[in-house]
Amino acid sequence: MSATLSKLRTSWVGKALLAYAVSALALVVLGLAAPGSAVFFPLVSLWCNLALFGLVLVVLRLADVKFDLFHWAVIIGFWAAALLYFYWAETRRSFVYIWDYVNYINKQYNAEAAFLQSPGAGFRYIFDSFTEDYTNFNTLFIEFPFCLTDRTGDSFAICQVFSIVPMLLLLLAGLVVKVGQMLQVKNRFWYFLIGLSWTFTYPWLRMSAVLSQPDWFGLIFAFSILLLTLDFRFEKLDLPRFGLLFLATAAIILSRRWYLYFVVGYYFAYAVLVLVSSARIAKVGRKQEALLQVRNLILFGLMSMVAMVILLWPLVSHILGYDYADHYSYYNGGGMVTETYLQCARMGLMNLVLMGMGLWFCFKRRKMPALPCLAGLEILLSMVLFTRVQTTGSQHMLLFLPGWFLLFLIGAAALAEGMNRRRNLKIGFWLFTIAFATSVRCSPLTTVALPDFLIGRTVLSASPQESAHDFAAIDDLVYDRKDLPQIKAIAKWIDTHCADGEIAYMIPHDTLYCPDHFKNCLLPQTPINGKLAFGFSVPGTHYFPMQFFEAKYVLTADPFPLTHVNDPENEMSHKLNDRFLAVRDEYFALEETFDMGNGTTFTIWRRTVAPTRAEVEYYLSAFTKEDAKYPEMFSQVAENWLAARGL
């Protein structure tokens, strides 16, 4: 025992553990001595990042992945390219962060405010969110270096290059090496260069991150799970590996709830792989080894499941008690058929060709057929589970990337191994794909990844209701806000005309215009955050808007914005606006008009008559279908509001 401790003290691992322990103790002392210190949360974030970076190195070591000088040069070069790309992408356009795109930014602001109260309040803010769909777990890792910036939405996106990309890139490079080891790739130079560049530049990896959604943080843990399992068959009880697998699984679920679909899909596919492997070695007379693998698999699975339920019980109980399929039905756009189309469209022709080459390579040469089978089964299961609730958006594509990237890497191996034949053609194919992928526009409306110069010039469109030209016009308006001065002018008007305790209500709730555009146009300042009510548009998610009746001013727009709505006539904000226009002059007077410079005109109406039960019931009658399905979000809300005011 003393020899082990002595060895630990002299090794780099022991020194690192000692440094982490001492720095953690120093943070405890700082928190107790200066509970409201402005540097406490950034230092905690820095400690968390360094600790996670250390665990990433341990994962790579356990996976038997080693980088040489060439690997490090490519990794550092890609990180530098990512920094330049993010700076270019964020500063070349004027984007206003709304909805999910501002959600994490607001969480970061709130976490900072909580830690300024005290360390206890800060950590309580983190831990109390574990039952929510969007937890505050990610804020622990993003605060540093976000605290060193001007704290705008663009800065939040760029700082991910420092807090997320290094670990993500290391693990992705490790995954490239590991798959190459399993496939016994001989042309390792071209394989690593093609494999890492192909996966790292894939547009849907960075799509949400460019829009300040750091959901790709969860891929750090997804790639860790892959590295720890791909060539491990439970031949022994490897406790360090099991511990890291458990931590990675818990962390990926906490980073974003929907990664749970990847966890279930991958572990099921992996268990099938282990069982098939056990059956194969049992056939050749190694029954004892086969039984040992199955026993260890079952033991690890049961123990992990019990521990996970205990550790994450608040989250588990919330998932079990909440009908996501019902409340998210608005986002379910067509089940497996639609999802299969979306997955293929997001892959693009080049990636489909690459994967086809990889599959042919595997089956023709009988090289590791387990890898494409594992990836395919994981993707299929995750799709089946996810489509029971909703259709994927751009950010959800991240949960499928581990499986798709395995198929990409098999294709990269096929391309590299055949580099001596038609060399120029293959290099041209690779370079063209990378150039195309890096030039893709990352916009909230992106459904098919295309460069700027192709948007509006192809038959590809975001919805059947729009022409490519119409889609391009809307995408341009949303992606690069030429109307930012007008948005700021309306925000200033609301701030000036609404005193503390007074609110305005905006009826439009769309990607083109919604309350968040006006609330967040001056980040990090949010002067009208408490003066402009949240919008109303999505059944099962948004409550009947009683703030409409409490508002001093009501804002609407002409033409009324309806971007990518399958059924405009039944969209809730549209129905609310129709009712408003029909009786507007009975309750409101025109106060101000704003020309947005793009064909849209905003009008602001001042309430002149106090709300009555008859007025509330008039608006509520437009939502009989929604009320029948969600009475707790419509009629019950209205009745409680009326009763509280004696109406």
C-alpha positions as CSV (number, residue, x, y, z in Angstrom):
1,M,0.0,0.0,0.0
2,S,2.8,2.4,0.9
3,A,4.6,1.6,-2.3
4,T,1.4,2.5,-4.3
5,L,1.0,5.8,-2.5
6,S,4.7,6.6,-3.0
7,K,4.4,5.9,-6.7
8,L,1.2,8.0,-6.9
9,R,3.0,10.9,-5.2
10,T,5.8,10.9,-7.8
11,S,3.8,10.2,-10.9
12,W,2.3,13.0,-13.0
13,V,-1.2,11.7,-12.2
14,G,-0.5,11.9,-8.5
15,K,0.8,15.5,-8.9
16,A,-2.2,16.5,-10.9
17,L,-4.6,15.0,-8.3
18,L,-2.7,16.8,-5.6
19,A,-2.9,20.1,-7.5
20,Y,-6.7,19.6,-8.1
21,A,-7.2,18.9,-4.4
22,V,-5.2,21.8,-3.2
23,S,-7.0,24.2,-5.6
24,A,-10.4,22.9,-4.6
25,L,-9.5,23.5,-0.9
26,A,-8.4,27.0,-1.8
27,L,-11.8,27.6,-3.5
28,V,-13.6,26.4,-0.4
29,V,-11.5,28.9,1.7
30,L,-12.3,31.7,-0.7
31,G,-16.0,30.9,-0.7
32,L,-16.1,31.0,3.1
33,A,-13.9,34.1,3.4
34,A,-15.5,36.2,0.7
35,P,-18.9,34.7,-0.1
36,G,-19.9,37.4,-2.6
37,S,-16.6,37.5,-4.4
38,A,-16.9,38.3,-8.2
39,V,-13.9,36.0,-8.9
40,F,-15.3,32.9,-7.1
41,F,-17.6,31.6,-9.9
42,P,-15.0,32.2,-12.7
43,L,-12.4,30.3,-10.6
44,V,-14.8,27.5,-10.0
45,S,-15.5,27.3,-13.8
46,L,-11.7,27.3,-14.5
47,W,-11.3,24.4,-12.0
48,C,-14.1,22.5,-13.6
49,N,-12.6,22.9,-17.0
50,L,-9.2,21.8,-15.9
51,A,-10.7,18.8,-14.0
52,L,-12.7,17.8,-17.1
53,F,-9.6,18.2,-19.3
54,G,-7.7,15.9,-16.9
55,L,-10.5,13.3,-17.2
56,V,-10.4,13.6,-21.0
57,L,-6.6,12.7,-20.9
58,V,-7.4,9.7,-18.6
59,V,-10.1,8.5,-21.1
60,L,-7.6,8.7,-24.0
61,R,-5.0,6.8,-21.9
62,L,-7.5,4.1,-21.0
63,A,-8.6,3.8,-24.6
64,D,-4.9,3.3,-25.5
65,V,-4.9,6.4,-27.8
66,K,-1.5,8.1,-28.2
67,F,-0.9,11.2,-30.3
68,D,2.5,11.9,-32.1
69,L,3.8,15.2,-33.3
70,F,1.8,15.0,-36.5
71,H,-1.5,14.4,-34.6
72,W,-0.8,17.3,-32.2
73,A,0.1,19.6,-35.1
74,V,-3.2,18.8,-36.9
75,I,-5.3,19.2,-33.6
76,I,-3.7,22.6,-32.8
77,G,-4.2,23.7,-36.4
78,F,-7.9,22.8,-36.3
79,W,-8.4,24.6,-33.0
80,A,-6.8,27.7,-34.4
81,A,-9.0,27.4,-37.5
82,A,-12.1,27.0,-35.2
83,L,-11.2,30.2,-33.4
84,L,-10.9,32.2,-36.7
85,Y,-14.1,30.6,-38.0
86,F,-16.2,31.5,-34.9
87,Y,-14.8,35.0,-34.8
88,W,-15.6,35.5,-38.5
89,A,-19.1,33.9,-38.3
90,E,-20.2,35.9,-35.3
91,T,-18.8,39.3,-36.4
92,R,-20.0,39.2,-40.0
93,R,-23.6,39.6,-39.2
94,S,-26.1,41.3,-36.8
95,F,-28.0,38.5,-35.0
96,V,-30.5,38.9,-32.2
97,Y,-30.6,35.9,-29.8
98,I,-34.1,34.7,-29.1
99,W,-35.8,31.6,-27.6
100,D,-33.4,28.7,-27.3
101,Y,-30.5,30.8,-28.6
102,V,-30.7,33.2,-25.7
103,N,-31.7,30.5,-23.1
104,Y,-28.2,29.5,-22.1
105,I,-27.0,33.1,-22.2
106,N,-29.7,34.0,-19.7
107,K,-28.8,31.0,-17.6
108,Q,-25.2,32.2,-17.5
109,Y,-26.3,35.7,-16.4
110,N,-28.5,34.1,-13.7
111,A,-25.7,31.8,-12.5
112,E,-23.4,34.8,-12.2
113,A,-26.0,36.7,-10.1
114,A,-26.6,33.6,-7.9
115,F,-22.9,33.2,-7.1
116,L,-22.6,36.9,-6.4
117,Q,-25.1,36.3,-3.5
118,S,-23.1,33.4,-2.1
119,P,-21.5,30.1,-3.1
120,G,-24.4,28.3,-1.6
121,A,-26.9,30.2,-3.7
122,G,-24.9,29.6,-6.8
123,F,-24.6,25.9,-6.3
124,R,-28.2,25.7,-5.3
125,Y,-29.1,27.4,-8.6
126,I,-27.0,24.7,-10.5
127,F,-28.4,21.7,-8.6
128,D,-32.0,22.8,-8.4
129,S,-32.2,22.8,-12.2
130,F,-31.4,19.1,-12.6
131,T,-35.1,18.3,-13.0
132,E,-35.6,20.8,-15.8
133,D,-35.3,20.2,-19.5
134,Y,-32.5,22.8,-19.7
135,T,-30.2,22.3,-16.7
136,N,-27.7,24.8,-15.5
137,F,-24.9,22.2,-15.5
138,N,-23.2,23.7,-18.6
139,T,-22.8,27.1,-16.9
140,L,-20.1,25.6,-14.6
141,F,-17.8,25.1,-17.6
142,I,-18.6,28.2,-19.7
143,E,-18.2,31.0,-17.2
144,F,-14.5,31.0,-17.8
145,P,-13.6,32.6,-20.2
146,F,-17.1,34.2,-20.7
147,C,-16.4,36.4,-17.6
148,L,-13.5,38.0,-19.5
149,T,-15.6,39.1,-22.5
150,D,-18.2,41.9,-23.0
151,R,-20.8,39.2,-22.2
152,T,-22.9,39.6,-25.4
153,G,-24.5,36.8,-27.3
154,D,-21.7,36.7,-29.8
155,S,-19.1,36.6,-27.1
156,F,-20.9,33.6,-25.5
157,A,-20.7,31.7,-28.8
158,I,-17.0,32.6,-29.4
159,C,-15.9,31.6,-25.8
160,Q,-17.0,28.0,-26.5
161,V,-13.8,27.7,-28.6
162,F,-11.9,28.0,-25.4
163,S,-14.2,26.1,-22.9
164,I,-15.6,23.3,-25.1
165,V,-13.7,22.9,-28.4
166,P,-10.3,21.8,-26.9
167,M,-11.7,18.8,-25.1
168,L,-14.2,18.0,-27.9
169,L,-11.4,18.2,-30.5
170,L,-9.1,16.0,-28.5
171,L,-11.7,13.3,-28.0
172,L,-12.8,13.5,-31.6
173,A,-9.1,13.0,-32.7
174,G,-8.9,10.1,-30.2
175,L,-12.0,8.6,-31.8
176,V,-10.4,8.9,-35.2
177,V,-7.3,7.1,-34.0
178,K,-9.3,4.4,-32.2
179,V,-11.4,3.5,-35.2
180,G,-8.2,3.5,-37.3
181,Q,-6.7,1.0,-34.9
182,M,-9.7,-1.2,-35.0
183,L,-9.8,-1.1,-38.8
184,Q,-6.0,-1.6,-39.0
185,V,-5.7,1.3,-41.4
186,K,-2.2,1.3,-43.0
187,N,-2.3,4.8,-44.6
188,R,-2.6,6.5,-41.2
189,F,-1.5,10.0,-42.5
190,W,-4.3,10.4,-44.9
191,Y,-6.8,8.6,-42.7
192,F,-6.3,10.9,-39.7
193,L,-6.3,14.0,-41.9
194,I,-9.4,13.1,-43.8
195,G,-11.2,11.6,-40.8
196,L,-10.7,14.5,-38.4
197,S,-11.3,17.2,-41.0
198,W,-14.4,15.5,-42.3
199,T,-16.0,15.1,-38.8
200,F,-14.9,18.4,-37.3
201,T,-16.1,20.5,-40.2
202,Y,-19.5,18.7,-40.5
203,P,-22.0,21.6,-40.4
204,W,-24.4,20.1,-37.9
205,L,-21.6,19.7,-35.3
206,R,-21.3,23.5,-34.9
207,M,-24.7,24.6,-36.2
208,S,-26.3,25.3,-32.7
209,A,-23.0,26.4,-31.2
210,V,-22.7,29.3,-33.6
211,L,-26.1,30.4,-32.5
212,S,-25.0,30.3,-28.8
213,Q,-26.5,26.9,-28.0
214,P,-23.6,25.0,-26.3
215,D,-25.4,21.6,-26.6
216,W,-22.3,20.1,-28.3
217,F,-20.8,20.1,-24.8
218,G,-22.6,16.8,-24.3
219,L,-20.5,15.3,-27.2
220,I,-17.5,15.4,-24.9
221,F,-19.1,12.7,-22.9
222,A,-20.6,10.9,-25.9
223,F,-17.2,10.5,-27.5
224,S,-15.7,9.5,-24.1
225,I,-18.3,6.7,-23.9
226,L,-17.4,5.5,-27.4
227,L,-13.7,5.5,-26.7
228,L,-14.2,3.5,-23.5
229,T,-16.5,0.9,-25.1
230,L,-15.7,0.4,-28.8
231,D,-13.1,-2.3,-28.4
232,F,-14.0,-3.3,-24.8
233,R,-16.0,-6.5,-24.4
234,F,-16.1,-6.8,-20.6
235,E,-13.3,-9.4,-20.5
236,K,-12.5,-8.1,-17.0
237,L,-13.9,-5.9,-14.3
238,D,-12.1,-2.7,-15.2
239,L,-13.1,-0.4,-12.3
240,P,-11.5,2.9,-13.6
241,R,-13.2,2.4,-17.0
242,F,-16.5,1.6,-15.3
243,G,-16.2,4.7,-13.1
244,L,-15.5,7.0,-16.1
245,L,-18.4,5.4,-18.1
246,F,-20.8,6.1,-15.2
247,L,-19.6,9.7,-14.9
248,A,-19.8,10.3,-18.6
249,T,-23.3,8.9,-18.8
250,A,-24.5,11.0,-15.9
251,A,-22.8,14.1,-17.3
252,I,-24.2,13.7,-20.8
253,I,-27.8,13.5,-19.5
254,L,-27.2,16.6,-17.3
255,S,-25.8,18.5,-20.2
256,R,-29.1,18.2,-22.2
257,R,-32.0,15.9,-21.4
258,W,-32.5,14.6,-25.0
259,Y,-29.0,13.0,-25.0
260,L,-30.8,10.3,-23.1
261,Y,-32.0,9.0,-26.4
262,F,-28.4,8.5,-27.5
263,V,-27.6,6.8,-24.2
264,V,-30.4,4.3,-24.5
265,G,-29.8,3.7,-28.2
266,Y,-26.1,3.3,-27.9
267,Y,-26.0,1.1,-24.8
268,F,-28.6,-1.2,-26.2
269,A,-26.7,-1.5,-29.4
270,Y,-23.4,-2.0,-27.5
271,A,-25.0,-4.7,-25.3
272,V,-26.1,-6.5,-28.4
273,L,-22.6,-6.3,-29.7
274,V,-21.1,-7.7,-26.5
275,L,-23.6,-10.6,-26.5
276,V,-22.9,-11.4,-30.1
277,S,-19.2,-11.4,-29.4
278,S,-19.8,-13.7,-26.4
279,A,-21.8,-16.1,-28.6
280,R,-19.1,-16.2,-31.2
281,I,-16.3,-17.0,-28.8
282,A,-18.5,-19.6,-27.1
283,K,-18.9,-21.4,-30.4
284,V,-15.2,-21.9,-30.7
285,G,-15.0,-23.5,-27.3
286,R,-14.2,-20.5,-25.0
287,K,-17.5,-20.8,-23.0
288,Q,-15.9,-19.7,-19.8
289,E,-14.7,-16.4,-21.3
290,A,-18.1,-15.9,-22.9
291,L,-19.9,-16.4,-19.6
292,L,-17.5,-14.0,-17.9
293,Q,-18.2,-11.3,-20.5
294,V,-22.0,-11.6,-20.1
295,R,-21.7,-11.7,-16.3
296,N,-19.6,-8.5,-16.2
297,L,-21.9,-6.8,-18.7
298,I,-25.0,-7.6,-16.6
299,L,-23.2,-6.6,-13.3
300,F,-22.1,-3.3,-14.7
301,G,-25.4,-2.5,-16.3
302,L,-27.5,-3.3,-13.2
303,M,-25.2,-1.4,-10.8
304,S,-24.9,1.6,-13.1
305,M,-28.7,1.7,-13.6
306,V,-29.4,1.6,-9.8
307,A,-26.7,4.2,-9.1
308,M,-28.0,6.5,-11.9
309,V,-31.5,6.3,-10.7
310,I,-30.4,7.2,-7.1
311,L,-28.1,10.0,-8.3
312,L,-30.5,11.5,-10.8
313,W,-33.8,10.6,-9.1
314,P,-35.3,14.1,-9.4
315,L,-34.7,14.1,-13.2
316,V,-35.9,10.5,-13.5
317,S,-39.1,11.1,-11.6
318,H,-39.8,14.2,-13.7
319,I,-39.3,12.3,-16.9
320,L,-41.6,9.5,-15.7
321,G,-44.3,11.9,-14.6
322,Y,-44.3,14.2,-17.6
323,D,-46.0,13.3,-20.9
324,Y,-43.4,14.8,-23.4
325,A,-45.2,13.2,-26.4
326,D,-48.3,15.1,-25.5
327,H,-46.8,18.5,-24.6
328,Y,-44.3,18.4,-27.5
329,S,-46.8,17.2,-30.1
330,Y,-46.6,20.6,-31.9
331,Y,-43.0,19.8,-32.8
332,N,-43.8,16.3,-34.1
333,G,-43.8,16.9,-37.9
334,G,-44.4,13.4,-39.3
335,G,-42.7,10.5,-37.5
336,M,-40.1,8.2,-38.9
337,V,-40.7,9.0,-42.6
338,T,-40.1,12.7,-42.1
339,E,-37.2,12.1,-39.8
340,T,-35.5,9.7,-42.3
341,Y,-35.8,12.4,-44.9
342,L,-34.4,15.1,-42.6
343,Q,-31.5,12.8,-41.6
344,C,-30.6,12.1,-45.3
345,A,-31.0,15.8,-46.2
346,R,-28.7,16.8,-43.4
347,M,-26.2,14.2,-44.4
348,G,-25.9,15.6,-48.0
349,L,-24.7,13.8,-51.1
350,M,-20.9,13.9,-50.2
351,N,-21.4,12.3,-46.8
352,L,-23.7,9.7,-48.2
353,V,-21.1,8.8,-50.8
354,L,-18.4,8.6,-48.2
355,M,-20.5,6.3,-46.0
356,G,-21.3,4.1,-49.0
357,M,-17.6,3.7,-49.7
358,G,-17.0,2.8,-46.0
359,L,-19.7,0.2,-46.0
360,W,-18.4,-1.4,-49.2
361,F,-14.9,-1.3,-47.7
362,C,-16.0,-3.1,-44.5
363,F,-18.0,-5.8,-46.1
364,K,-15.8,-6.4,-49.1
365,R,-12.7,-6.8,-47.0
366,R,-14.5,-8.2,-43.9
367,K,-13.0,-5.5,-41.8
368,M,-14.9,-5.0,-38.5
369,P,-18.5,-5.3,-39.6
370,A,-19.4,-4.8,-36.0
371,L,-18.7,-1.0,-36.3
372,P,-21.2,-0.1,-39.0
373,C,-23.8,-2.5,-37.3
374,L,-23.2,-0.8,-34.0
375,A,-23.5,2.7,-35.5
376,G,-26.6,1.8,-37.6
377,L,-28.5,0.2,-34.7
378,E,-27.7,3.2,-32.4
379,I,-28.9,5.7,-35.0
380,L,-32.1,3.7,-35.7
381,L,-33.0,3.2,-32.1
382,S,-32.4,6.8,-31.2
383,M,-34.6,7.9,-34.1
384,V,-37.4,5.6,-33.1
385,L,-37.3,6.8,-29.5
386,F,-37.0,10.5,-30.5
387,T,-39.7,10.5,-33.1
388,R,-42.2,9.2,-30.5
389,V,-42.0,12.7,-29.0
390,Q,-41.0,15.2,-31.8
391,T,-39.2,15.7,-35.0
392,T,-35.5,16.8,-34.7
393,G,-34.3,20.4,-35.0
394,S,-30.8,21.4,-35.8
395,Q,-29.6,21.1,-32.2
396,H,-31.1,17.6,-31.9
397,M,-28.9,16.4,-34.7
398,L,-26.0,16.3,-32.2
399,L,-27.4,13.2,-30.4
400,F,-27.1,11.2,-33.7
401,L,-23.5,12.4,-34.5
402,P,-21.6,9.7,-32.6
403,G,-23.2,7.0,-34.8
404,W,-22.9,9.0,-38.0
405,F,-19.3,9.9,-37.2
406,L,-18.4,6.2,-36.9
407,L,-19.8,5.7,-40.4
408,F,-17.8,8.8,-41.6
409,L,-14.6,7.4,-40.2
410,I,-15.2,4.0,-41.9
411,G,-15.6,6.0,-45.1
412,A,-12.4,8.0,-44.4
413,A,-10.5,4.7,-43.9
414,A,-11.8,3.5,-47.3
415,L,-10.8,6.7,-48.9
416,A,-7.3,6.7,-47.3
417,E,-6.6,3.0,-48.0
418,G,-7.4,3.5,-51.7
419,M,-5.5,6.8,-52.0
420,N,-3.0,5.3,-54.5
421,R,-5.8,4.8,-57.0
422,R,-7.3,7.9,-58.5
423,R,-5.4,10.0,-56.0
424,N,-6.2,13.4,-57.4
425,L,-9.9,12.6,-57.7
426,K,-10.1,11.5,-54.1
427,I,-8.1,14.5,-52.8
428,G,-10.4,16.8,-54.8
429,F,-13.5,15.0,-53.4
430,W,-12.2,15.5,-49.9
431,L,-11.2,19.2,-50.3
432,F,-14.4,20.1,-52.1
433,T,-16.5,18.6,-49.3
434,I,-14.4,20.4,-46.6
435,A,-14.7,23.7,-48.4
436,F,-18.5,23.2,-48.9
437,A,-19.0,22.2,-45.3
438,T,-17.1,25.2,-43.8
439,S,-19.0,27.7,-46.0
440,V,-22.4,26.6,-44.8
441,R,-24.7,29.3,-43.3
442,C,-25.6,28.5,-39.7
443,S,-29.0,30.1,-39.3
444,P,-32.1,29.4,-37.1
445,L,-33.9,28.5,-40.4
446,T,-31.3,26.1,-41.8
447,T,-32.8,22.7,-42.6
448,V,-30.5,21.8,-45.5
449,A,-26.9,22.9,-45.0
450,L,-26.0,25.3,-47.9
451,P,-23.4,28.0,-48.4
452,D,-24.7,31.6,-48.7
453,F,-24.4,31.8,-52.4
454,L,-26.7,28.8,-52.9
455,I,-29.5,29.9,-50.5
456,G,-32.5,31.0,-52.6
457,R,-31.0,29.6,-55.8
458,T,-32.0,25.9,-55.4
459,V,-35.2,24.0,-55.2
460,L,-34.4,23.1,-51.6
461,S,-36.7,25.0,-49.2
462,A,-37.5,24.9,-45.5
463,S,-41.2,24.1,-46.0
464,P,-43.6,23.0,-48.8
465,Q,-45.4,26.3,-48.4
466,E,-42.4,28.5,-49.5
467,S,-40.5,28.9,-52.7
468,A,-36.7,28.9,-52.4
469,H,-36.7,32.7,-53.1
470,D,-39.2,33.4,-50.2
471,F,-37.2,31.2,-47.9
472,A,-34.0,33.0,-48.7
473,A,-35.6,36.4,-48.1
474,I,-36.8,35.4,-44.7
475,D,-33.6,33.7,-43.8
476,D,-31.7,36.8,-44.8
477,L,-33.9,38.9,-42.5
478,V,-33.4,36.6,-39.5
479,Y,-29.7,35.8,-40.0
480,D,-28.5,39.3,-40.4
481,R,-30.8,41.9,-38.9
482,K,-30.8,45.0,-41.1
483,D,-33.7,46.2,-38.9
484,L,-31.7,46.3,-35.7
485,P,-32.0,50.1,-35.3
486,Q,-35.8,49.8,-35.5
487,I,-35.9,47.0,-33.1
488,K,-33.8,49.0,-30.6
489,A,-36.1,52.0,-31.2
490,I,-39.2,50.0,-30.2
491,A,-37.4,48.6,-27.2
492,K,-36.4,52.1,-26.1
493,W,-40.0,53.3,-26.6
494,I,-41.3,50.5,-24.4
495,D,-38.7,51.3,-21.7
496,T,-39.7,55.0,-21.8
497,H,-43.5,54.5,-21.8
498,C,-43.8,51.6,-19.3
499,A,-43.1,52.5,-15.7
500,D,-41.9,49.9,-13.2
501,G,-44.8,47.4,-12.7
502,E,-46.3,48.2,-16.1
503,I,-46.0,45.9,-19.1
504,A,-46.5,45.7,-22.9
505,Y,-47.7,42.7,-24.7
506,M,-46.5,41.7,-28.2
507,I,-48.8,39.4,-30.2
508,P,-46.4,38.2,-32.9
509,H,-44.3,35.2,-31.7
510,D,-42.3,34.1,-34.7
511,T,-38.7,33.6,-35.8
512,L,-39.0,36.9,-37.7
513,Y,-40.4,38.9,-34.8
514,C,-41.1,37.9,-31.2
515,P,-40.7,39.6,-27.8
516,D,-37.2,38.2,-27.4
517,H,-35.9,40.3,-30.3
518,F,-36.8,43.4,-28.4
519,K,-35.8,42.1,-25.0
520,N,-32.4,41.0,-26.1
521,C,-31.3,43.5,-28.7
522,L,-29.0,45.3,-26.2
523,L,-27.3,42.3,-24.4
524,P,-25.9,42.1,-21.8
525,Q,-28.4,44.9,-20.8
526,T,-32.0,43.9,-20.7
527,P,-33.9,47.0,-19.7
528,I,-37.3,45.8,-20.8
529,N,-37.0,42.2,-19.6
530,G,-39.7,42.9,-17.0
531,K,-41.7,45.3,-19.2
532,L,-42.4,43.1,-22.2
533,A,-44.4,39.9,-21.6
534,F,-43.4,36.5,-23.1
535,G,-45.2,35.4,-26.3
536,F,-47.9,32.9,-27.0
537,S,-47.7,30.5,-29.9
538,V,-47.1,26.8,-29.1
539,P,-49.9,24.6,-27.8
540,G,-48.8,22.3,-24.9
541,T,-46.0,24.7,-24.1
542,H,-47.4,28.3,-23.8
543,Y,-50.2,29.2,-21.4
544,F,-53.2,31.4,-22.3
545,P,-51.7,34.9,-22.2
546,M,-53.3,36.7,-19.3
547,Q,-50.6,39.3,-19.6
548,F,-52.4,40.5,-22.8
549,F,-55.2,41.8,-20.5
550,E,-52.8,43.2,-17.9
551,A,-50.7,45.1,-20.5
552,K,-50.8,48.9,-20.8
553,Y,-49.8,48.6,-24.5
554,V,-50.3,45.8,-27.1
555,L,-48.0,45.5,-30.2
556,T,-48.9,43.9,-33.4
557,A,-47.4,43.8,-37.0
558,D,-48.7,44.0,-40.5
559,P,-48.2,41.8,-42.4
560,F,-48.4,39.4,-39.5
561,P,-45.2,37.2,-39.4
562,L,-45.7,33.5,-39.9
563,T,-42.4,31.8,-40.7
564,H,-42.5,28.0,-41.3
565,V,-46.0,27.5,-39.9
566,N,-47.7,24.4,-41.3
567,D,-51.2,25.6,-40.6
568,P,-51.1,29.5,-40.4
569,E,-54.8,29.9,-39.8
570,N,-54.7,27.8,-36.6
571,E,-51.4,29.1,-35.3
572,M,-52.2,30.5,-31.8
573,S,-50.6,34.0,-32.1
574,H,-52.3,34.4,-35.5
575,K,-55.7,33.5,-34.0
576,L,-55.1,35.9,-31.1
577,N,-54.2,38.6,-33.6
578,D,-57.4,38.0,-35.6
579,R,-59.5,38.4,-32.5
580,F,-57.6,41.5,-31.5
581,L,-58.1,43.2,-34.9
582,A,-61.8,42.4,-34.9
583,V,-62.5,44.3,-31.6
584,R,-59.4,46.5,-31.3
585,D,-61.1,49.9,-31.5
586,E,-63.5,49.0,-28.6
587,Y,-60.6,48.5,-26.1
588,F,-57.5,50.2,-27.5
589,A,-56.3,53.5,-29.2
590,L,-53.4,53.8,-31.6
591,E,-50.4,55.2,-29.8
592,E,-47.4,54.8,-32.2
593,T,-46.3,53.3,-35.5
594,F,-42.9,51.9,-36.5
595,D,-41.8,51.1,-40.1
596,M,-39.2,48.3,-39.9
597,G,-37.8,49.0,-43.3
598,N,-38.5,45.6,-44.7
599,G,-42.2,45.7,-45.5
600,T,-43.3,45.1,-42.0
601,T,-45.0,47.8,-39.9
602,F,-45.4,47.6,-36.1
603,T,-48.3,49.4,-34.4
604,I,-48.6,50.0,-30.7
605,W,-52.0,50.2,-29.1
606,R,-52.8,51.7,-25.7
607,R,-55.6,50.0,-23.6
608,T,-58.4,52.4,-22.9
609,V,-61.0,50.1,-21.3
610,A,-60.3,47.8,-18.3
611,P,-60.6,44.1,-19.2
612,T,-63.8,42.3,-18.4
613,R,-64.9,38.7,-18.2
614,A,-66.7,39.1,-21.5
615,E,-63.4,40.2,-23.2
616,V,-61.5,37.3,-21.7
617,E,-64.1,34.8,-22.7
618,Y,-64.2,36.3,-26.2
619,Y,-60.5,35.6,-26.8
620,L,-60.6,32.2,-25.0
621,S,-63.3,31.0,-27.3
622,A,-60.8,31.1,-30.2
623,F,-58.9,28.2,-28.5
624,T,-61.6,25.6,-27.9
625,K,-59.5,22.8,-29.3
626,E,-56.5,23.7,-27.3
627,D,-58.6,24.2,-24.1
628,A,-60.1,20.7,-24.5
629,K,-56.7,19.2,-24.7
630,Y,-54.9,21.4,-22.1
631,P,-57.5,22.9,-19.8
632,E,-54.9,23.5,-17.2
633,M,-53.1,25.9,-19.6
634,F,-56.2,27.7,-20.9
635,S,-59.6,27.9,-19.2
636,Q,-58.3,27.1,-15.7
637,V,-55.7,29.8,-16.0
638,A,-58.3,32.3,-17.2
639,E,-60.7,31.4,-14.4
640,N,-58.1,31.7,-11.8
641,W,-57.1,35.1,-13.1
642,L,-60.7,36.3,-13.3
643,A,-61.5,35.0,-9.8
644,A,-58.4,36.8,-8.3
645,R,-59.8,40.1,-9.7
646,G,-63.4,39.5,-8.8
647,L,-64.6,39.3,-12.4
